[in-house]
Amino acid sequence: MARTKLNPEFEIEVDGETYVWRLQRTPHWSKDPTERHGMAIAVHHVEGKREVVIEFPPGEQPRYGAPQLKTEQVPRKLVATAIASALEPAGSP
């Protein structure tokens, strides 16, 4: 599927491996707590085909009239930490 300018992809290096990520979903707030969603990023290895979606908590609702979150505003350190965390093996039961 071709990516448009509205949904750019970025390369990031984590633990010596290169990954490609994009903003999958922007945060969404509602009066109903079950309808609140945080941002989500889609990530795949530069040579891989499978993709993982990493979701974040919604955080605080911005003031009325605040601009929408743009991909360029997402901190690269946050993305790198999320990818590294997703790659860690699950703890033993």
Buried (B, 14 or more C-beta within 10 A) or exposed (E): EEEEEEEEEBEBEBEEEEBBBBBBBEBEBEEEEEEBBBBBBBBBBEEEEEEBEBEBEBEEEEEEEEEEBEBEEBEEEEBBEBBEEEEEEEEEE
